[in-house]
Amino acid sequence: ALSGRSVTILGSIYDEAGVSELNINGRSIPVQESKEFFFSERFLADKNDFKLKTRDRLGNQTSTIIPLSNTQSTTSNPILIASADSDFTDYLVAGIFGTKDTTPPLIKLKGWTDTQTVFLEKIYLEGQISDEGNVVSLEANGVPMLRREGRDIFFNHLVDLKEGENIILLEAMDKTGNKATRKISVIRKIPQALQLSERLSLTVFPFERKGAVAQGGLSFQDNLIDNLINQNRFRIVERDKLDIILNEQKLSRTKLIDKSTALKLGRLVAAQSIIAGSIIETGTGIEIVARLIDTETSEVLAAEDVYDEVKDLPALKSLAEGMSVKFHRDFPLMEGLILQKKGKYIFTDLGQGSVKIQRRLIVYREEPVKHPVTGKIIGSDNQIIGRARVTQVMPEMSKAELLDAGDESIKPLDKVITE
């Protein structure tokens, strides 16, 4: 037994961002300002384990417990602490011990089951890889994580998630070539208020053609719709639905050039806004002017124009892309807090530069989501509790009228996001 005996810990700490703290069994160890440094500390073995805590200069922290039963004599190789992640936020704690390897590495994950749902853009995978000999390779989805070989590897790895299912495959190999794998499925869900289905809906009407651009109008409309869809900023009402309504109303596409007719059709296809405009050919080039109009208030929310000296169809395609980028820039997704509620009005911290008059807001409340087994918070979902329209913008705040004024539950510190 090691109890009561003096134990010396030899180790190395490595992190690309720089390690700021090391603590072993409650003792703060002086840390050098470098990517890697070595240390040697003597302890009285009055406990059954070593507790190590580390923090990098970015504030990322990890901790682990190494049982004394895993250690051997003073001739054992040193404990190593290292980071091998390109995001500079991982630690690997490796104990190098020279026993003979007889089995493949054992992979353990802390707080993660084979399948779970989260509401996060990124997750940290914490775990341990153990082997009777030395672990010589450790990868997560093909990304190497191991800086030094070791018998026990304690890791904390950052993983970016896409929407939907994400498969994360951990692969470890020991010095004799034995391999072990662990696969988990992490399903990333988008909170309700951030989903595409909750964003401002719009439809694009045929552009009025002025000049000799005969077939350009329809081509420009299709290209503009495609670009708007690819940006995932607006909820687009497709042309097919518009064509159905036109047939039901016995209207031709030429009638859509009239603003009142266009607004009426926009409401019929359940679009909160429409884009309409003109394609104008001159002797020197082609200019396209477009307006984004609120179908409920008939207010022009944004107006943009693009121009090119070339008049062919490839030029129109390029202009459509430029137009979509301009409208996307006009409607950034901005989040804010409710500062005060007075009757049917709310005041938010979205001021000038963040929101404009007549823009729509979604009011929502965040709800933390905890893992049912570990109790660990794995993100937050949200519940939409109202909608509002901005009526006044000040330098550091804005006032908005609630469109669902009957909801008395809205209160300060609830959140808003531009629709």
ROLUMKE-979087 format. One record per residue (C-alpha): x, y, z. Coordinates in steps of 0.5 Angstrom, whole numbers, plus 500, padded with zeros to 3 digits. Example, Ala and Ser with C-alpha at 12.3 -4.5 7.8 and 13.67 -1.06 7.14 Angstrom:
2
525491516 527498514 
This chain:
419
500500500 502507499 499510504 503515509 509514504 512520500 510520492 513524487 509526481 513528475 509531469 509536463 503540461 502543454 497547451 497552445 494557448 498557454 496554461 495559467 493554472 495547475 492544482 494538484 490535491 489542492 496545492 497550487 503549482 507555479 506555472 511558467 508562461 510557455 506552451 509546455 513546461 515540466 514540473 516535479 512535486 513531492 506529496 505525502 500519500 495520505 489519500 487514495 488518489 491524485 486530483 488534478 485541475 488545470 486551466 488555460 489562458 482562455 479560461 477553459 478548465 478540466 479536472 481528473 482523478 488518478 487513483 494511486 492504485 494505478 501508479 507503481 514505484 518511483 521508477 514509473 514514467 512521469 504523469 503528463 498533461 498536454 493539449 493537442 486540439 486545434 482550438 486550443 481548448 483541450 487537455 490530455 492528462 496521460 499517465 505513462 506506466 510500463 506494464 504489459 498490454 494484454 487487452 485493447 484500450 478501454 474508452 469511457 465518456 463522462 456524462 454522454 450516452 450513446 444517443 442524446 439531444 442538445 441545443 448547443 452549437 458545440 459540445 465538450 467530450 470528456 472522458 478517459 482512455 485506459 490500457 494495460 500498456 501505452 495508448 499511442 493513438 487517439 482520434 475523434 472523427 479523424 482528428 488526432 488528440 494525443 500528444 504523448 503516449 500514456 497508460 491513462 489518457 484523460 481528455 476534453 475535446 471540443 466538437 462543432 455540431 451541425 443541425 440534426 444528427 452528428 456522429 462522433 467516433 472515438 478511436 484509440 490504439 495501444 502500442 501493440 496495435 489493439 484498437 478500440 472504438 466508441 461511437 455516439 450520436 448527438 442530435 442538435 436541435 435549433 431552439 424554436 425562436 431561431 428556426 427558419 419556420 419562425 422567420 419573416 416570410 416573403 415572396 418574390 413577384 415578377 419584376 416589371 421590365 422596361 426596355 429590351 430585356 424580354 426574358 430577363 425578368 423571369 430569370 432574375 426572379 428565379 435567381 433571386 429566389 434561389 439566392 434568398 433560399 440559400 441564405 436561410 434568412 427568410 422563409 420563402 413562399 415558392 412560385 408554385 404556391 403563387 401560381 396556384 393563387 393566380 389561377 384561383 383569382 384568374 389573374 395574369 402575372 402582369 397584374 402583379 406589377 400593380 402594388 395593390 394587387 401584389 400586396 393582396 396576393 402576398 396576403 393570400 399566400 400568407 407572406 408577411 412581405 413581398 419583393 417587387 421591382 423593375 428591371 430597367 435597360 438603358 443605353 449604358 447598362 441594366 439597373 434593377 430596383 427592388 422594394 421589400 414591402 410589409 403586406 400588413 402595413 404596406 410600408 416599404 421596409 427596405 429598397 435596394 438597387 444593383 447595376 451592371 454594364 453587361 446585359 446578358 443572362 449571366 449578368 442578371 444572375 450575378 445581379 440577383 446574387 448581389 440583390 439578395 446579399 443586400 436584402 440579407 444585410 438589411 435584415 440581420 438577426 439581432 437578439 436583445 432583452 426586454 427592459 420594461 413592459 408597459 401595457 401593450 408596449 415593450 422596451 428592448 435594448 436593441 437601439 440604433 444600428 440593431 433594429 429599424 422602425 416597423 421591423 418585427 420582433 419575436 418575444 421568447 423565453 429561454 428554458 435550460 435543458 438538463 441531461 436526464 441522467 447526469 443533470 448536466 445542462 446541455 443547452 437551452 430551448 425556448 418558448 415563443 410567448 409573443 410577437 411585436 412590431 418596432 414603433 420607435 428606435 432610440 440610440 440605445 433602446 427601442 419601443 415595440 407594440 405587442 401584436 399579441 397584447 393579451 399575453 400578460 406573462 411577458 416581463 423584463 429579461 425575456 428575450 427578443 429576436 428580429 423576425 
